[in-house]
Each structure stands twice: as structure tokens, then as C-alpha cells.
Amino acid sequence: MEIPMNEQATEKHTLNPRVFQIKMSKKCFRFKQEAFDNHAPQQPGIYELVVFDDQGNGTVLYVGLALPPSTVYDSLKKHFENQATPTAETLFKKTPNVYFDYVASGDIESLDDLKDIAAAFIAKNSPIFNEGPAQYTGRYSSVSVQ
């Protein structure tokens, strides 16, 4: 999926499109402390908060970006402890069954790569708890994720 950048970003750079090759975690994990302790990465990265309908179709509620010194684990814990938005209280009002997944690996070489991938996820999924449009770094004419 090709995600075009806004006009302002493409005016800054005339670089080629970028396609990131990534792999998500093998499964989604329940949004609870025990799952964070056992599965959430102790490193910076991208994570999603997800719900599933009765047919098992997932809907991304939020795309998060944990940048140093924070980790995916730290960020999930802050949401769970109601110290970051969306809070667990807000999420559980929507549904009692919230899950998380994360980018497990990919051709990610910099923090700007993480920012562009997170922006591509936001543009693709339009999560209800992410505010505003996706914020790309402007390094590429477009960004896509495979």
C-alpha cells in the first residue's frame, strides 16, 4: 500500500518513495500487565492497541511510537496505568477485550524510520485514538509498509 506524503513534505525533499519491510509480532496479546511483562519489547518501537469483532476482524484503536529513552513496554504500561492517552480506563469503556501487537523486526535503521512507519500505520488504519493526520518525517515522496 502506497501512502502519499502531504504537499509540504514533498516540497522539502524530492527523494524516491520508501517501502519498509517489517514483521509484526506473531500474535496479539491481551492488554494487561502480565502480557506486558512476558511479551512487550524492552526497546523503542511501534505498537498498536487493537480490538476484534465476533468474526475475528481486528480494528486498530491506537498506533503508538516509543522513542528513547522509552520502550514499548514502558509505553504500554503508561497506558495501562492511566498515565498516557488513550488510558486503560478509556479503552476499557470501549471494550473489555483490548489487545496489543508490535513491530517485531524490519529494515529499520533510525528513529526517523520508526516515525515514518508509525505514520504509515496511522494513515492506513485511521485509529480513533490517534489525533490529527499522520506525521511523516518528509524524507521520502511516499512511505509504504509490507
Backbone torsions as a table, in degrees:
resi	resn	phi	psi	omega
1	MET	NA	126.6	179.5
2	GLU	-93.4	129.3	-178.3
3	ILE	-117.9	106.5	-177.0
4	PRO	-68.5	146.9	177.0
5	MET	-81.8	162.8	175.6
6	ASN	-72.8	161.8	-175.4
7	GLU	-60.7	-37.5	-179.2
8	GLN	-60.9	-42.7	-179.0
9	ALA	-66.8	-41.0	-177.8
10	THR	-72.3	-22.4	175.3
11	GLU	-70.4	-31.4	-179.2
12	LYS	-70.4	-37.1	-175.1
13	HIS	-134.4	145.7	175.6
14	THR	-115.0	35.5	-178.1
15	LEU	-76.7	168.8	179.0
16	ASN	-75.4	165.7	173.6
17	PRO	-64.4	158.3	177.8
18	ARG	-125.6	131.2	174.9
19	VAL	-114.4	114.6	177.8
20	PHE	-89.3	135.8	174.8
21	GLN	-99.5	112.3	-177.7
22	ILE	-130.2	162.2	173.1
23	LYS	-129.0	132.9	176.9
24	MET	-85.3	166.1	174.5
25	SER	-54.5	151.1	-175.1
26	LYS	-63.4	-22.1	179.0
27	LYS	-153.1	170.2	172.5
28	CYS	-92.4	146.1	-177.7
29	PHE	-117.3	148.2	179.2
30	ARG	-60.9	138.8	179.5
31	PHE	-78.1	83.8	178.6
32	LYS	-155.4	157.7	-173.2
33	GLN	-53.9	-44.7	-178.5
34	GLU	-58.7	-40.1	179.0
35	ALA	-69.4	-37.1	176.4
36	PHE	-60.5	-48.1	-178.1
37	ASP	-59.0	-37.8	-175.0
38	ASN	-91.0	-23.3	-170.0
39	HIS	-131.3	-23.6	-175.1
40	ALA	-73.7	133.2	-180.0
41	PRO	-63.7	139.9	176.3
42	GLN	-94.3	48.7	178.8
43	GLN	-151.9	163.3	176.3
44	PRO	-59.7	156.7	178.2
45	GLY	166.8	-166.9	-177.2
46	ILE	-116.0	138.6	177.9
47	TYR	-138.3	160.8	177.8
48	GLU	-128.3	144.3	169.4
49	LEU	-105.0	127.1	-167.1
50	VAL	-132.8	149.8	169.7
51	VAL	-124.9	157.5	179.6
52	PHE	-123.6	141.7	175.8
53	ASP	-85.2	-177.7	-176.9
54	ASP	-62.9	-23.8	178.5
55	GLN	-90.1	0.4	178.8
56	GLY	86.1	11.3	177.5
57	ASN	-81.3	128.7	-178.4
58	GLY	-87.7	146.4	172.8
59	THR	-127.3	124.2	178.6
60	VAL	-78.3	121.7	178.0
61	LEU	-89.5	-30.9	-174.5
62	TYR	-157.5	138.9	171.3
63	VAL	-111.9	122.3	-178.8
64	GLY	-111.6	151.3	179.4
65	LEU	-127.7	116.2	178.4
66	ALA	-102.2	111.1	179.5
67	LEU	-106.0	149.7	-179.1
68	PRO	-52.8	142.0	9.2
69	PRO	-86.2	2.1	-178.8
70	SER	-73.8	158.5	175.6
71	THR	-123.2	168.4	175.1
72	VAL	-58.9	-43.5	177.5
73	TYR	-55.7	-51.4	-179.3
74	ASP	-57.6	-44.6	-177.0
75	SER	-65.0	-44.9	178.4
76	LEU	-61.7	-41.5	179.7
77	LYS	-62.8	-39.2	178.4
78	LYS	-63.9	-41.7	175.5
79	HIS	-60.1	-46.3	-176.2
80	PHE	-63.5	-35.5	-179.4
81	GLU	-89.4	13.0	177.6
82	ASN	61.4	31.5	178.5
83	GLN	-106.1	-0.7	177.8
84	ALA	-145.1	149.2	178.9
85	THR	-95.5	142.4	-3.0
86	PRO	-72.4	143.0	179.3
87	THR	-79.1	160.4	175.9
88	ALA	-59.0	-38.6	179.1
89	GLU	-58.3	-45.7	178.7
90	THR	-65.2	-44.3	-179.1
91	LEU	-63.5	-44.4	-177.2
92	PHE	-73.1	-19.3	171.9
93	LYS	-68.4	-32.4	179.4
94	LYS	-73.8	-43.4	-178.8
95	THR	-163.1	145.4	177.7
96	PRO	-77.9	-11.8	-175.9
97	ASN	-113.1	87.9	178.2
98	VAL	-108.3	141.9	-179.1
99	TYR	-127.8	165.3	172.7
100	PHE	-132.9	151.9	168.0
101	ASP	-139.5	178.6	-175.2
102	TYR	-157.6	163.0	174.6
103	VAL	-75.6	115.8	-176.6
104	ALA	-86.1	-33.4	179.6
105	SER	-163.1	167.4	178.2
106	GLY	167.4	179.0	179.1
107	ASP	-86.5	60.9	-176.6
108	ILE	-101.4	121.2	-176.0
109	GLU	-115.7	-10.7	-176.0
110	SER	-154.1	169.4	175.4
111	LEU	-65.4	-33.1	176.5
112	ASP	-63.9	-34.3	175.2
113	ASP	-61.2	-44.6	177.9
114	LEU	-58.5	-43.0	-179.9
115	LYS	-62.6	-42.8	-179.6
116	ASP	-67.9	-38.5	178.7
117	ILE	-66.6	-43.9	177.9
118	ALA	-60.6	-42.1	178.8
119	ALA	-62.7	-39.8	178.1
120	ALA	-63.5	-40.3	176.8
121	PHE	-62.9	-42.8	-179.8
122	ILE	-64.3	-45.1	179.6
123	ALA	-62.9	-39.1	-178.2
124	LYS	-69.8	-42.3	-170.4
125	ASN	-100.6	-16.8	-176.2
126	SER	44.7	57.5	-177.6
127	PRO	-62.5	139.9	-174.7
128	ILE	-68.3	-21.6	-178.1
129	PHE	-98.8	-1.0	172.4
130	ASN	-90.0	132.2	-177.6
131	GLU	-95.7	137.1	174.6
132	GLY	74.9	178.6	-179.2
133	PRO	-74.3	162.3	177.0
134	ALA	-59.9	139.1	-177.7
135	GLN	-108.1	95.4	177.2
136	TYR	-80.7	162.3	178.2
137	THR	-80.1	-19.3	-179.3
138	GLY	85.6	11.5	-179.2
139	ARG	-79.7	-19.8	-175.0
140	TYR	-128.5	155.6	178.0
141	SER	-70.6	-26.9	173.8
142	SER	-160.0	160.1	-179.1
143	VAL	-130.9	135.4	172.6
144	SER	-137.2	161.5	-176.6
145	VAL	-130.0	131.2	175.9
146	GLN	-121.3	NA	NA
